[in-house]
Amino acid sequence: MSQVPWSSHALLLREVMLEGYLVNETPLRIGVGREAPLGSAVDLAVIRIKLGKKTVPYIPGSSLKGVFRSAAVQLAKLKGLSVCSGLSKETCMDLERQELGGETLHERIQSLLREGHNLEAIKLFHEKTCLLCKVFGAPLFTGHIEFTDAYPINEKGEPLDVFVGVRTGIAINRRTGAVHRGALYQVEYVEPGARFKFSLHTTNLPNYALGLLAKTLKMLNEGWVKIGGFKTRGFGEVRVEALSFAARGATVKDLKLFALDELDNEVNLEGLVEASEGWLKASGNRAWEVLTKLEKVWEGAKLS
Ligand SMILES: [Zn+2]
């Protein structure tokens, strides 16, 4: 491995972008902030943003990132990888560690950074944290994946029509199963068929980590992973349309994505991608085939 691990932001080894549309097959509901507890008779609105003259529902990038991370946690565990939940106070940074004399990684890295030992800090981070902290981020550390907010817009950026429905529910006490007094509530949701343009941008991710993201996107497309609230009632199934893939950088050459560390495998994209404006690009079925190749690296990688 080089002096500087790929989890460092000091070097830009590669960029990989995935873009496309998320089209909801079932009602979709992403609420505003924390939802009121069941039993309070309030209207639960979907989150909206002003685009030009229209105010439209959208999917925040932070929601998509959360969906991807929690699905990736499950996939990593299935592979036998030890990963943290990524939840606040439960990340790899927050554990007290015997080998650090009872300090947390957070405390140790903070002192290294304070003393100006930036390279030691990133090496320690790389060695001690799980794959998902490196990819998605952790306290003190920006990850290597960013999701933009997904707006209902066409390729020209013009807002598309989104239809919003309302359902009336009855608030049930989860413990006793009894109906709360006066507990009718109204829930807003996005009607099926809305199209949200999504984009995710990654830097420095090895092919196996890209493969993990690829697998997550496939599971989303197949309905195994859902978005937003009321998933247990079937809400939040989306399919992915008009997918495009693009990669560039020092480790992207001769139609290949080179291995980024000793656990990684090179991926040959010959016949699938075309060089255009400094990027290797693929769209539609070819983009999915690129993802399948990356997924195989994830499946085959001996990570532990
Ligand atoms: Zn972690």
Residues whose N, C-alpha, C, O or C-beta is under 5 A from the ligand:
A	BS01	ZN	V83 C84 T91 C92 T129 C130 C133
